[in-house]
């Protein structure tokens, strides 16, 4: 199966043309990145990584996907630190998938462990009050 990859420093989009059902969801949702009339048809410089990941995740056929960090040849270092009486702090590029299935790329994130946060699952410091 043919796979084409389109990369930028923090994310890679993988396209498998044989799986494409031409729903045009990608082109309608983020036309500055996905333009079937342009060659190459994917221009990663035209949007933020988070927007690209979110759009790719809407592909109904799986023809577009995101190459996971663990698949990359140089794996980024991710550190998790549990703070006493505080959040779990994750440092390094991570993909956070929310309850609706939407993916968000984060460099650093603090996850609430006390469940008091108004921004749950992210920490807002409520554990201090």
N, C-alpha and C positions, 0 to 999 in steps of 0.2 A: 504494500500500500504506500502510495506517495504521501509524504509529509513535507510541508514547507513551514519554515519558522521565520518569524519576524520578531526581532529583539530590540530592546533598549536596556539600559544599565540595570534595571530592577525587575523586568518582567519579559517573558517571551510568549507570544501568541503562536500556537501551532494550528495549521490549517491542513485538513485532510480532505482534498477535493472530492474524493469518491463518496464521502459521507454527506456532502452538501445537498440539501433539498431545495436550495434557492428560495428560502422564505423571505429573504432580504431584510430580516430583522436587524442584522448587523449594520447594513447600509442605511436603513431608515433611522436607526437609533444613534449612530455615530458616523455620519457621512463623511466627516473630515478625515477619519481614520480608515474607514472601510468604503472604498470606491471601486466597484467592479469595472469601471471604464478607464481606470488608471493602471499603469504598470510600474512598479508592483502595486497591487491593489490595496495593500495594507501599508499605511504610513504611521508608524508608531510615534512620530514626533508631533503629531497633531492633537494630542490630548494627554491629560494626566493618566498615570498608570491605573489609578483606582477606577476612573471612568472606563478605561479599556477593559479591565477585568470584569467590571459590572456588566458591560455590554456583551462580552464573550460568554459570560455565564447565562445569557438569555438565548443562546443558540439552541434551537430545538433538536437538531440532529446530532450534535456533538462534533460537527465538522470543525468548529473552532473550539479550542481549549487553551488553557493556560498551563504552561510548563511549570510544574511545581519546583520550588527551590531545591528540593531533595533530588530532583532529576538533573539539576545543573551540574556542569563539570566542576565548578568551584562552589562548593556549598558555603553559604554565609554562616557565620557563627551566631547562634541564638542562645542567649542566656536568660534563665528564669531565676529570679531572686524572691524568696518569700520573706517579706518584711514582718518582723515581730509586731503583732497587733495591727498590721496594715495589709496592703494589697500584695498581690503577686505581680511583680514587675517583670515584663518580658522585654528584653533589649535585643534588637536585631530585626531584620525584615521578616514579618510574619503576615500570613493571610488570616483574617478573622472573618468567619462566616456567621452572620447573624441568624436569628430565628426564622427569618423569611427566606433564608438561603442566599442572601446577597453577600458578596465577598468584599472585604475592605482591606487594602494593603496598609500596614502600619509599620513604622520604623521602631517605635517604642510604645508600649501600652501597659497601663496599670489596671489589673483586674481586681475588682472589689471581692473581698472574701467575707465581709461582715454582712452583706446584703442591705446595708443602710443607705447606700448611695442613691441619689436622685438620678444618676446617669448610669445605673446598673445595666450591664455588667462591668462598666468602667468605674474606677474609684474616683470620688470627688472629695475625699478627705472627711467624709461624715463620721468615720470611725473615731475621729478626734473629739467629737462633741458629746 
